[in-house]
Amino acid sequence: MRIHVYGKPREVTAGFDDYLDPAKTAVVSIDMHRGHLDPSPDCPCPAPRARDVVAPIDAFHDRVRALGIPIIHVRSVLRRGGADDLNGISAAWRRTFPLHVGAIPNSEAHAIEGSRWTEFVTRVEPGDLIVETKRRLSAFYPTDLDFLLRNMRVETVVLNGGFTDCCVLNTAFDANNHNYRVVVARDLVRGTDDNLEAAALAMISLHLGLVVDSADLIAEWGNGEAPKGATADRTAKIA
């Protein structure tokens, strides 16, 4: 299996079988919604670098579904009126990120429940799962993602989405601290810029889990011949 350690590819032949068991894995796709990806000028929190991974993520998810591995789409959703953010203790990025990128028009509309900005851009199929109470940078806070994963008997999470140096990195830290095995599909995440993306992936590769290319991961899972009924089997065990 080829992994990437501190930005350099490396072949490993042993020691990570538990990270690569499709029967104990879920894919977690982070914040691939219009609030980041819409091309309109009033997009409230634009992440234009991530637009080019929408189609590759959809293609990866199709392969994942064919292997019976569950997909969980996580999105940020904030209550109307600002109690979660603007009218409470606002998220730090609202004041710090503009120091780098400049003023962000319409940022107050970011992730407001019921708005078009919370609509997924990547494809969501009926068998997929959705977690939509993400209020800050981690997919685990303050959501029920941990509860869901444990009930599904998941031990490894494979992350894709954006930003690599923000929500993906925070989710990877939280997943690791919750004792999940972490895998990040390096070709299916995008960061603020190349430097921060590389730095985030390097940190993950040294401290949190595996950084891989999605094609290598699919090939590894395919060699393991994950049963197509794996998702249904897990659901039956929960019941």
ZARO-805206 format. One record per residue: residue in one letter; x, y, z of N, C-alpha, C in turn. Coordinates in steps of 0.1 Angstrom, whole numbers, plus 5000, padded with zeros to 4 digits. Atoms other than C-alpha are relative to their C-alpha. Layout:
AXYZXYZXYZ/...
//
This chain:
M500849885000500050005000500950125000/R499349885000501350344991499450115009/I500549894992500950615017501050124998/H499249895001502350965020500450055014/V499549974987504551055049500850134999/Y499349875001505551425053500250044985/G500049965014504651475016500749914991/K499250095009506751185003499349865000/P500650145001505250854990500949905006/R499350114994506250545008499249874999/E500750135000505350175003500149945013/V500050074987504249995034499449864997/T500550145002503749615034499349945012/A500650054987502649565070499850115010/G500149914989501549735101498750095000/F501249915001498349905089498849934995/D501150085005495949625081498750055006/D501249964993493449755107499550144995/Y500449885006493450095090499249984986/L500450025014492449935057498949894999/D501150104999489549705068498750074996/P501249935005486549815047498849975009/A501250044992484149625071499950095012/K500049914988485049875099500250144996/T499749875005485250185078498750084996/A501049915006483050485069500850124994/V499549885006483750775046499350125005/V500649884995483151115060500450124991/S499849895009482751395035499650135006/I500249884992483051745050499750134992/D500449865005481252065040500150024985/M500149995015480852005003498750064996/H501349935003477952255001500250134993/R500049885008477052564983500650125007/G499449894992478152795011501550024998/H498650005004481752705001500250004985/L499750045014481452594965499250084990/D500849935010478852814948500950114993/P499149915007480553024921499550155000/S500649865000478253334927500850095009/P499249914992479853644941499550025015/D500549994986477653634972500149875008/C499650134992478953284983500550055013/P499749944987479253355020501349955006/C498750044995482453155027500749924989/P499550075012484053074993501249925002/A498850095000486452784989500249954986/P500050045015487052794951501049894997/R499050115003490052554953499349865001/A500650134998487652284964499049964989/R501050035011485352304933500549894991/D499550105009487652084913500049865005/V500150134994487251794937498649955001/V501450054999483451774934499849874992/A500250125008483451534905500849885004/P499250114995486351324918499449945013/I500650054988484651294952498749924996/D501250085004481351184935500449874994/A499550125006483350924915500549905010/F499550084989485050804946498949945008/H501250054992481750774965499349894993/D500650115007480350564937500749875002/R499250124998483150314941499849955014/V500250044986482750324979498649935002/R501450064999478950254976500049864994/A500050135006479649964953500749895009/L499350094991481949814980499249985013/G500850014988479149855006500550085012/I499549914989481050115027499250125001/P500949894998478850375042500750144998/I499549865002479250745034499150095008/I500649904992478451025058500350144995/H499749865004478051375045499750095012/V500149904989478651645071500050144995/R500049865004477652005067499750095012/S500249904990477652315088498650064998/V501349945000474152445097499950085013/L500249914988473552745120498650045001/R501449964998470252845135499850154995/R500349865004468553155121500050095013/G500049914989468953455143501450025007/G498649994995472653395151500349955013/A499750044986472353235185501349915000/D498850095001475052975174501350074997/D498849945006477453235161500050155001/L499849865001477053595151499550085013/N500649934988474853695181500449935013/G499450064988476753475205501550025001/I498549995001480453405208500449964986/S499950035014481153425171501349924997/A498850085004483553185154501250094996/A498849915001487053315153500350034985/W499649985014487453275115499450124995/R500749885005484953555110500950135001/R499249884998487553805123501449984995/T498650025003490853635116500249974985/F499850045014490453485081500050124990/P500049885009489553825065501350085001/L498749934999492953955077500949954989/H499150065010494453725051499350024986/V500750005013491753715023499350134997/G500849885001490154055028498549985004/A501450014996486454125035499349894992/I500850115006484053835028498650054999/P501349955001480853975014499049895003/N501150094997477653805027500449895010/S499550114991479653605053498949985011/E501050034990476753655078499049904996/A501050105005474653425056500649865001/H499350135000477153135060499249905008/A500550124994475452805068498650025007/I501349974993472052955079499049894996/E501050115003469452675082499050054990/G501049975010467052665053500450084988/S499549925012469152875030500749914990/R499450085011470552754997501549975003/W498650024997474052785012500349875007/T499850134993473552455031499749884990/E500350115010472652254999501349944996/F498850075005475151984990500350024985/V499649995014477052024958500449864995/T499850145003478351664959498749925001/R501250085001475851394952499749925012/V500450084988473951244981498949904995/E500950115004472250904975499149965011/P500950044989469350764995500649925011/G499350094989471550515013501050075008/D499049924993473950785024499450055013/L500449944987473850935059500450155000/I499749864999473851305068500150045014/V499849944986475151485099500050154997/E500149865004474151855098499950095012/T500049914988474652005133501450055003/K498749954999478252105127500050155001/R500149854998478652455141501450075000/R498649954999482452495143500949924990/L499050055010485552355126500149844999/S499950145000485251985135498749934997/A501250085003482751735121499449935013/F500450064988482551605157499350095010/Y500549904990481451925174499050104994/P500550084990478751965184499049904995/T500850095008477351685162499849875007/D500150144995476251325168500849904992/L499250085008478851195145500749885008/D499450114992480650995172499049905004/F501150094996477350845184499749914988/L500350075012476550745148501149904996/L498950095003479950595141500149885009/R499950114990479950385173498949914998/N501150095002476550255166500149924987/M499850075013477650155131501249905001/R498850084998480649975146501250044992/V498949955008483050195127501250035008/E498849974993486650215137501050084992/T499149915008488250395108499150094992/V500749905008487150715091500950054989/V499249955011488250825057499450134996/L500449875001488051195053500250064986/N499849925012487451405022499350145002/G500749875000486251765015501050125003/G499249884998487552105028499750065013/F498649975004489452295040500949905007/T499150104995492352055045500650065013/D499349944988494052295070499050065010/C501049954990490752385088499149885004/C501050104996487752145090500549864999/V499450145001489551835077501049985011/L499050024989492451885101499449995013/N500750004987490251965130499249865002/T500750134999488151655123500949895002/A499050114998491251435120500550005014/F499650004986492451555154498949945009/D501150054991489051495170499849854998/A500250145003488651155153501149925007/N498950064993492151055166499850005015/N500249994985491351185201498849925005/H501150094997488150975200500449864998/N499450135002490350675192499549934987/Y500250055013489250635156501350004992/R498950005009491750535130499750104989/V500249895010492150825105500749974987/V499450005013492750815068499550124992/V500349885008492751125046500349974985/A499850025014492251095008500650134995/R499349885003494851354998499650074987/D500549945013493551404962498650055001/L501449964999490051464975499850105011/V500149884991490751754999500750114994/R499449875004491652114993500250095012/G499749914989493252365016499950154996/T500049855003493452745018500950034989/D499149985011496452734996500949875000/D499150125001499152484986500849985012/N499150014989501452555015499249955012/L500750044988498752515042499449864998/E500450145002497352205025501149905002/A498950094998500752045024500449995015/A499750014986501352135060499049925008/A501050084993498051995072500249854997/L499850155004498651665053501249955007/A498850054993502151645068499749975014/M500350024986500851685103499149885002/I500850124999498151425097500849884999/S499350125003500651185083501049965011/L499150034989502951215113499449975013/H500650014986500551235142498649945001/L501450044999497051125132499549884993/G500550115008496750865106500749994986/L499450025013497350775070499550104990/V500349915011497451005040500249924987/V500050095011496650825008499450064988/D500749975012495550864972498749915000/S501350074999491850764968500149874991/A499950125008492750524939500749895007/D499350114993495250334960499149945011/L500950054989492650304988498949914994/I501050085007489950174964500649874996/A499350125004492449924951500349915012/E499850074988493349814986498749935005/W501350054996489749774995499549894991/G500550105010488949584963500849875002/N499250124997491749334971499549935012/G500650064988490049285004498649944998/E501350055004486749204986499050025010/A501149964991484449395009498749954995/P501350055005481049235008499050124997/K500949895003478449454991498950025010/G501049984990476049395019500550045014/A499449964988478349525045499250105008/T500849894993476249835053498849945006/A501250074994473149625057500349915011/D499650094989474949375079500250095012/R499749924988476049655102498750055006/T501349954995472549805104499249895007/A500750114993471149465113500649975014/K499450024987473649425141499650115010/I500549894991472649765155498649975005/A501350034997469049665154499949895010/
//
